Amino acid sequence: MPFREINSKMVEATVIPGQRMFSQRGAMLAYRGDVTFTPNTAGGQGGVMSMIGRRVAGEATPLMTVEGSGTVMFGHGGHHIQVIGLTGDTLYVEADRLLAFDGTLEQGTMFMGSQGGVMGMVRGQVTGQGLFTTTLKGHGAVAVMAHGGVVELPITPGRPVHVDPQAYVAHHGDVRNKLSTALGWRDMVGRGSGEAFQLELSGSGAVYVQASEEKL
């Protein structure tokens, strides 16, 4: 894993010749060695179609390609950082929560409706999160940002996890999601908070939850 946690809000990444990384623009705090940072205009490894998907979703979070030899310190906005290791599975995460990730990971976008039908689309509209979610697949590490720290909750068959949509950060594994109402329709009218809804995740994997309902 190329990331070393310096503290809860800073990580250090090891950059190896011939292996690139991607980071959110403005996330570099300091670096040592011969490292270059160039704007990424191809949507990561997802190519043109991934870039188009992100733009349609309003998730065109600008990325930098990081290459060379050395170490780089990353952090952004004083947000808490969680490093997630992937061993062949897929991470689903909102684009604006990505701090940095291995270039070996395959990047793409997924329409939330395909992982929850109509309720998946409702989730995007209600919570303000995109209808398209960024996916990262393969073997490598991802550093994501959150408010107030992050807890990893395991999801096991027969034991779904219910999450406030505003507190949801990311999830991975063979997981299905659906949005359910915590209150009756009459009680929800006029409410702007996500507390009237619950995001139910079932299957096998894990979900990452932040200790705040504040958006990035």
C-alpha positions as CSV (number, residue, x, y, z in Angstrom):
1,M,0.0,0.0,0.0
2,P,1.6,3.3,-1.1
3,F,-0.1,5.4,1.6
4,R,1.2,6.1,5.0
5,E,-1.1,7.9,7.5
6,I,0.8,10.8,9.0
7,N,-2.2,11.8,11.1
8,S,-6.0,11.8,10.7
9,K,-5.8,14.6,8.1
10,M,-2.6,13.9,6.2
11,V,-1.2,10.9,4.3
12,E,2.1,10.3,2.6
13,A,2.3,8.4,-0.7
14,T,5.3,6.7,-2.2
15,V,5.7,7.4,-5.9
16,I,7.6,4.7,-7.8
17,P,9.1,5.1,-11.3
18,G,6.8,3.6,-14.0
19,Q,3.8,3.6,-11.6
20,R,1.5,6.6,-11.7
21,M,-1.0,7.9,-9.2
22,F,-4.0,10.2,-9.4
23,S,-4.9,12.9,-6.9
24,Q,-7.5,15.6,-6.6
25,R,-6.0,19.0,-7.7
26,G,-4.9,21.1,-4.9
27,A,-4.4,18.1,-2.6
28,M,-0.6,18.1,-2.7
29,L,0.9,19.6,0.5
30,A,4.6,18.9,0.0
31,Y,6.9,16.4,-1.7
32,R,10.4,15.0,-1.8
33,G,12.3,13.7,-4.8
34,D,11.7,14.0,-8.6
35,V,8.0,14.1,-8.8
36,T,5.8,15.7,-11.5
37,F,2.2,16.8,-11.4
38,T,0.2,17.2,-14.6
39,P,-3.5,17.9,-15.1
40,N,-5.5,14.8,-16.1
41,T,-7.9,15.4,-18.9
42,A,-8.8,11.8,-19.8
43,G,-10.9,10.9,-16.8
44,G,-8.3,8.6,-15.3
45,Q,-8.1,5.0,-16.5
46,G,-11.8,5.1,-17.4
47,G,-10.9,7.0,-20.6
48,V,-13.2,9.4,-22.5
49,M,-16.5,7.6,-21.6
50,S,-15.6,7.8,-17.9
51,M,-14.9,11.5,-18.3
52,I,-18.2,12.1,-20.1
53,G,-20.1,10.2,-17.5
54,R,-18.5,12.3,-14.7
55,R,-19.4,15.5,-16.6
56,V,-23.0,14.4,-17.1
57,A,-23.2,13.6,-13.4
58,G,-21.7,17.0,-12.4
59,E,-18.8,15.1,-10.9
60,A,-16.0,16.4,-13.0
61,T,-13.7,16.6,-10.1
62,P,-10.3,17.7,-11.6
63,L,-7.5,15.2,-11.1
64,M,-3.7,15.4,-11.3
65,T,-1.5,12.6,-12.6
66,V,1.4,12.1,-10.2
67,E,4.6,10.4,-11.6
68,G,8.3,10.1,-10.8
69,S,10.3,9.0,-7.8
70,G,9.8,10.3,-4.3
71,T,7.2,10.8,-1.6
72,V,4.2,13.2,-1.6
73,M,2.1,14.4,1.3
74,F,-1.6,14.8,0.6
75,G,-4.4,16.5,2.4
76,H,-7.3,18.8,1.5
77,G,-9.5,21.3,3.4
78,G,-8.6,19.8,6.8
79,H,-10.9,16.8,6.1
80,H,-10.3,13.5,7.8
81,I,-8.7,10.9,5.5
82,Q,-9.4,7.2,5.4
83,V,-7.1,4.8,3.4
84,I,-9.0,1.9,1.9
85,G,-7.2,-1.1,0.5
86,L,-8.7,-3.0,-2.5
87,T,-7.8,-6.7,-3.3
88,G,-9.6,-7.1,-6.6
89,D,-13.0,-5.8,-5.6
90,T,-14.7,-2.5,-6.5
91,L,-15.0,0.6,-4.4
92,Y,-18.1,2.9,-4.9
93,V,-17.4,6.5,-3.8
94,E,-18.6,10.0,-4.7
95,A,-16.0,11.7,-6.9
96,D,-15.5,14.7,-4.7
97,R,-14.5,12.5,-1.8
98,L,-11.4,11.1,-3.6
99,L,-8.2,12.5,-2.4
100,A,-5.7,10.2,-4.2
101,F,-5.5,6.6,-5.5
102,D,-3.3,4.1,-7.3
103,G,-3.1,4.5,-11.0
104,T,-3.3,0.7,-11.3
105,L,-7.0,0.8,-10.3
106,E,-9.5,0.8,-13.1
107,Q,-11.7,3.9,-12.9
108,G,-15.2,4.2,-14.1
109,T,-18.7,5.5,-13.4
110,M,-21.9,3.7,-12.4
111,F,-25.4,5.0,-12.7
112,M,-26.9,4.5,-9.3
113,G,-30.2,3.4,-10.8
114,S,-28.5,0.2,-11.9
115,Q,-27.8,-0.7,-8.3
116,G,-31.1,0.1,-6.8
117,G,-33.7,0.8,-9.5
118,V,-35.8,3.8,-9.0
119,M,-34.7,4.1,-5.4
120,G,-31.1,4.5,-6.5
121,M,-32.1,7.5,-8.5
122,V,-34.2,8.9,-5.7
123,R,-31.1,8.6,-3.4
124,G,-29.2,11.0,-5.7
125,Q,-32.0,13.5,-5.9
126,V,-32.8,13.5,-2.2
127,T,-29.3,13.6,-0.7
128,G,-27.7,15.9,-3.3
129,Q,-25.2,13.2,-4.2
130,G,-24.7,12.4,-7.9
131,L,-26.8,9.9,-9.8
132,F,-23.4,8.6,-11.1
133,T,-21.0,7.2,-8.6
134,T,-17.3,6.8,-9.3
135,T,-16.0,3.2,-9.2
136,L,-12.4,2.0,-8.6
137,K,-11.6,-1.6,-9.2
138,G,-8.5,-3.8,-8.8
139,H,-5.6,-4.1,-6.4
140,G,-4.4,-1.0,-4.8
141,A,-5.2,1.7,-2.3
142,V,-7.5,4.7,-2.2
143,A,-7.5,7.7,0.2
144,V,-10.9,9.2,0.7
145,M,-12.1,12.3,2.6
146,A,-14.8,12.7,5.2
147,H,-16.0,14.9,8.0
148,G,-15.3,14.0,11.6
149,G,-13.6,10.7,11.0
150,V,-14.7,7.4,9.4
151,V,-15.9,4.1,10.8
152,E,-15.9,0.9,8.7
153,L,-19.0,-1.2,9.2
154,P,-19.1,-4.8,7.9
155,I,-22.0,-5.9,5.8
156,T,-22.8,-9.7,6.1
157,P,-25.5,-11.8,4.5
158,G,-28.7,-11.5,6.5
159,R,-27.5,-8.5,8.5
160,P,-28.0,-5.3,6.4
161,V,-26.7,-2.0,7.6
162,H,-28.9,1.1,7.6
163,V,-27.0,4.4,7.1
164,D,-28.1,8.1,7.0
165,P,-27.5,9.0,3.4
166,Q,-25.8,12.2,4.5
167,A,-23.2,10.2,6.5
168,Y,-22.5,7.7,3.7
169,V,-18.9,7.9,2.3
170,A,-18.3,4.8,0.3
171,H,-18.8,1.0,0.1
172,H,-17.2,-2.0,-1.5
173,G,-18.0,-5.7,-2.0
174,D,-21.0,-7.5,-3.4
175,V,-23.5,-5.0,-1.9
176,R,-27.0,-3.9,-2.9
177,N,-28.5,-0.6,-1.8
178,K,-32.0,0.7,-1.6
179,L,-33.5,3.8,-0.1
180,S,-36.2,3.5,2.5
181,T,-38.3,6.1,4.3
182,A,-37.9,6.4,8.0
183,L,-41.1,8.5,8.3
184,G,-44.5,8.7,6.6
185,W,-44.8,10.7,3.4
186,R,-46.8,13.4,5.1
187,D,-44.0,13.8,7.7
188,M,-41.3,14.2,5.0
189,V,-43.0,17.0,3.1
190,G,-40.9,20.2,3.6
191,R,-37.9,18.4,5.1
192,G,-34.6,19.1,3.6
193,S,-32.7,16.8,5.8
194,G,-31.7,13.3,4.9
195,E,-32.9,12.0,8.3
196,A,-36.3,11.2,6.8
197,F,-34.5,8.5,4.7
198,Q,-32.3,5.5,5.4
199,L,-29.9,3.9,3.0
200,E,-30.1,0.1,3.4
201,L,-27.0,-1.9,2.3
202,S,-27.2,-5.7,2.1
203,G,-25.0,-8.5,0.9
204,S,-21.3,-9.0,1.7
205,G,-18.8,-6.2,2.0
206,A,-18.3,-3.0,4.0
207,V,-19.6,0.5,4.2
208,Y,-17.7,3.6,5.4
209,V,-19.6,6.1,7.5
210,Q,-18.5,9.6,8.5
211,A,-19.2,11.1,11.9
212,S,-21.1,14.0,10.5
213,E,-24.0,14.8,8.2
214,E,-22.0,17.7,6.6
215,K,-21.2,17.5,2.9
216,L,-17.7,18.2,1.5
